[in-house]
Amino acid sequence: MTNTEKIANAKKRIDELERLIKYWNDSDHDEAKIVNFKRNIENKVA
């Protein structure tokens, strides 16, 4: 992979991260930020 390709790939990743940051900072998507994960807790005796 050439340096030009590495720079292009890094720029793509930076652009993706900037879009994600903008999305998460957007107040219109507050309800989408809440994620509920079910937690399964099992009692196991060794």
Secondary structure, DSSP 4 states (H G I P E B T S, - for coil): --HHHHHHHHHHHHHHHHHHHHHHH-GGGGGGG-------------
